[in-house]
Amino acid sequence: MLPRTRIPIAAIATAPGRGAVGIVRVSGPRLGEVIAAICGKSLKSREATYLPFRAADGSAIDQGLAIHFPAPHSYTGEDVLELQAHGGPVVMQLLLARCLEAGAGIGLRLAAPGEFTERAFLNDKLDLAQAEAVADLIDASTEAAARSASRSLSGAFSHEIHALRDRLIDLRMLVEATLDFPEEEIDFLEKANARGRLAAVADEVDALLARARQGALLREGIKVVLAGQPNVGKISLLNALAGAELAIVTPIAGTTRDKVTETIQIEGVPVHVIDTAGLRESQDEVERIGIARTWTEIEGADAVVFLHDLMHSGEAIYEAGDTEIAARLPKALSGHERLLHVFNKADAASPIDHPTGIFVSAKTGQGLAELRHRLLHLAGWHAQPEGLFIARARHVNALQRTRAHLGAAMSHADSADAALDLLAEELRLAQNTLSEITGAFSSDDLLGEIFSRFCIGK
């Protein structure tokens, strides 16, 4: 029996729904009989052929283009057949069913999510970082994120990882040579400036880690929660930031009873703005559920905009409500570092004295530019998107662990007894951890988790 990764697979490779063109993709060995059954003849390599796609009884399912990509010159590195037909969902399902029927003799089955790209990785057509960039390019929500994902797909991120790995291998060779030939008069480490080279690699990992964090922001975006009492203008501020009327604005307290989410972009960074139910004591059961969800959203936010109403500033009841929220917010956020105090309706009322407050008008747009800048700063964004690569949380985590191993290695290298065996082990761990990013050193569980999040057909 063939292993799972050698069994032919098929899937619809275009998005669900109606479209001008749809694609059914087949990948695996021995596709000749599938091609003959559906196309009625053999196909020239990598040449589009216009013909009818035949059902089992010889009738035409549709007419379109068929392209055969022989291995290894294909996306997956295997033989690949692509059938491009009219993009109606019924046509696509009929064509996919016909492929599975025609390929029954070779064990053709429906592809799992991400299985085409997984095979591209397993067949060395892409490394793991590039494979992830395929999904990130599809999911990109801003132009900057798409460009950065494309840069990762082209291998820009992987090239830097490989260069660092090669430098670690050179260092390991020096340390191993010293361990293997301790009686030699020549100190390999001193002569080759191993300590200086190790410090230089650590500095490069620091720089790469900083850029990876920026790339992760481009991919994941920033979660911003608008919080405050009812009727302070949270919905109006959300609409102003988005530049569109996304939610209902009324003077009635408690209009928002559940979260309203909109993704905008600031300097190319996706910002997921969440308007929540106004925070107050309420006897309305539905509103109380909405308020409870507000606190849940606040706990998981990258930044919280605590919105105040300048029109009611100084009123005893209003100030008491703000004081109660202000006392609870830092506990929900585990500190003040993610909290912004924003004062709305600056066009209609005078600003008050607040050391860090931002004064805005959701009506006129006053102060919105400063608010956008402060949100990016709070999230740690400090780079322009040009030249960045897309990154994921696991990449950042791997680079952090790599840097920790290099720090431990430098400690051993600088110790009085120069524990070379421990130094060698830390360098080995650093290399393996770094290699997790490109998949040169990874577990099957990790691969399964990554590719299961892809869409079917990719």
HUPE-V25658 format. One line per field, one symbol per residue. burial: 1 if it has 9 or more other C-alpha atoms within 8 Angstrom, else 0. A space follows every 10 residues. Layout:
# HUPE-V25658
burial = ???
This chain:
# HUPE-V25658
burial = 0000001111 1110000000 1111111110 1011111110 0010000000 1111100001 1111111111 1001111111 1111111110 1111110111 0111000110 1011111111 1010111111 1111111001 0101110111 1110111100 1001101110 1101111110 0000000110 0001101110 1101110010 1111111110 1111111111 1111111111 0100000000 0001101110 0111110111 1111111110 0000001111 1011101100 1111111111 0000000110 1100100001 0110000111 1111111000 0000001111 1100111100 1100111110 1000100111 1100110111 1110111111 0110000011 0111011111 1111111110 1100001001 11010111
